[in-house]
Amino acid sequence: MSGFAIAGSALATATPALADFRVCNATQSLVGVSIGYRASTGWVTEGWWHIEGSTCKTLIEGALSSRYYYLYAEDAERGGRWDGPVNMCVAEREFKIAGAGDCFARGFQRAGFQEYDTREQASWMVQLTDEPANGGAAVTGTGNQ
């Protein structure tokens, strides 16, 4: 399944958009999602958000404070995952982990996260799809300022 769809486009609206980082699940399966980012104290990973098929969830509320965010997701029903080359720590249950290194030594698991360059937009949206683009990961990112 390794399917990300990334296409960047700014959303133009007449009313101010809410600032946040959202993930939309365009599949019919339940997915578990985790996010990584650089905070003032260092790297942080958080999870799991459970996102039903054909719905969206906000992972970070408010204006985004980092340019780069990292995402890892698993299909809870059919197996498969949306991943990338950046290793960070995750746990089996709900978690907020400081630091991205020495995952196993600290009792965590390691997962490969996909990097998203939000280009310093105030908000960003990623859409998880079943169909990988160009034989690889397909990721959809959109942003507003």
N, C-alpha and C positions, 0 to 999 in steps of 0.2 A: 504494500500500500504506500509506503514512502511518498506521499503526495502532498506537496505544498503548491500553492498557486500564489505567486507574488507579482502584482502589477501595481505600480505606484501612480496615484493620481490625486490631485488636490480636489477636495469637495467644495464646490462653490454654492453658497446658500445666502439667502437674503437675511436670515436671522443668524445670530451667533450660534456656532456649534458647541456642543459640550466637549470639553477637553478630557480625553481619557485614552486608554489602550484597551481595545476590544478585540475579542476573537469570536468569529462566526463559524459555526459548524454547518457546512453545506452538505454533509453526508446524512444518511438516515440512521447512523449509529450514535450511541453515547460515546463521547470522547473525554479523556482526562487530559488536562492541560497544565503545564508549569511554565513559569517565566523567570528569566534571569536578567539582572541589571546591575549597574554600578551605582552604589549609594555613596554618600559622603564617608561612610565608614568602611567601604570596600565592596566586594562582590556579594550579591545576595541572590538566592534562588527561592522561589515560593511555589507552592502547589498544594493540593490539586484542586483545580476548578473542574467540575463535572458539567459538560455542556451537551444537552440533548440534541438530537438531530434537528436540523433546520432552525436552530436558535442561536443567539449571541449572548455573550457575557462580558462584562467589564472586568478586566483584571487589575487595572490601575485607574483610580478615579482622580480627576483633576489634571491640570496641565502637566505634560511629561517633563521630567527634570533631566533626563539623559537623552543623548542622541541615539545610542544603540541599545536595543533590547533583544533578548534571546528567548526563543520559544521551543518547547518540546511537547509533543502530544502523542497519546496512545489511543487507539480504537479499543474501547472496553468490550465490545461485542464480537467483532470479527478478527481481532488481532491486527497487527500492523502499527506503524507509527509514522509521525512526521518529525524528522530529526535533521541534524546538520553536523558540521565538523567541530563545533566548539563544545568541549567537555566541561560539564558542571555537575554539581551534586543534586540528587533527588532522594526522596525517602518513599517508603511504601504508603504511608498515611499522610495526612495533612502536615505540611512542613513550611518552615522559614529558616533557611540555612545561610549563615554568614560564611563567606569564603567559597572559592570554587575548586580548591586543590585538596589533595589527600582525602578524597571522598571515602574510599574503602577503609583507610586507617581510622577515620572518624566515625565509622559505623553507617555510612550512607552508601548509596549506589551511584554510579556515574552514568550520565546520559549525554548524547550529542545534541546540542541545541543549534537551531538555525538563527543566524544573525539578521536583525532588521535594522537598517539605517533609516531612521525616521526623518532625517535631514532637518532635525530640530523643529519639526512640526509640533503643534500643541496637542494634537491627538493623532491616533493611528489605529487602523483596523486590519486584522489578518483574517483571511477566509481559508478554512481547511476544506479541501475538496477530495473527491475520490480519484480524479484523473490527474496523474502527474503530467506536467508540461515538458515537452522536449525529452521525454524518456527519463526525466529526473523529478526533482521536487518542484511543485507548483505552489507559489505563495502569492497571496494578494494583499498588498498593503496600500492603504490610502491615508491621506493626512490632510489636516486643516491647520491654518495658522490663525 
